[in-house]
Amino acid sequence: MSIRKSSARKLLAATVAALCSAAFSTQAAEVALARLDCGGQPEPVSVASFSDTMEHAQLKLPLTYSCYLIRHGDRYLLWDAGNAVDGTPRAPKVSIVDQLARIKVRPEAVGFVGVSHHHADHTGQLASFPKATLLIGQGDWDMMRSAEPPAGMDAKDFATRRAPFAPWISAGAKVEPLTRDRHDVFGDGSVLMINLPGHTPGHHGLLVKLEKTGHVLLTGDVTHFHENYRSDGVPTWNANRADSLASLDRFKKLAANLKATVIIQHDPRDVAKLPVFPEFAK
Ligand SMILES: [Zn+2]
């Protein structure tokens, strides 16, 4: 055998061994999902402003704020960072950091924070995790790192909106702006950020594959309530109506094809689909 052939075979054998060991190690990683309390509206909200077709004009519904912790072996992803703990009526009483302390997870152990989008009710406690890699859609990241507010937003509101992103904008924390159809967070297909633009330019949802529960789909804000999910309702303030409808179509097809449990993050009726923290769905 020539030296070239022998080293090619060695390389092939090493590659196969590496792939096998990667497959073995990812198989061993158990994936689990917990819901964290990130606040709630003190009074039911009018559903009318969540529809740009004047649907549900008289309907009022309770609205909750959710954050999620995904455990992958001994690694963690925080999905959305809720409202800030600022004493306002919709703020959570207990911070994410203090909720995680109940299960002995330190903020430094959270390697990734993924945000569905840049709105303040999804980023309020982001800055408590400055060691984590920020996963965010490119369109939203471009807005947050820009020096100028987007059209229609005043400078003060823009500064407030950007503040939770300070570790990643100006203090060198690691950020991965996402540009593709999906992002495989842990590299084994078990936790995917799904590109669902429209609510904001870089909006994403999250697909989690659990061994016992099956697939779970977290909406971000692709929809807000069961009612407008059923009727393809689009909020008046979405960035792009056509993108919103296309994303909702994709989301519903994913849910149907995977027989996924759909969690509408703002709808309290979906909270009971997951165990009460500190229990995890597995
Ligand atoms: Zn929201």
Residues whose N, C-alpha, C, O or C-beta is under 5 A from the ligand:
A	BS01	ZN	D121 D221
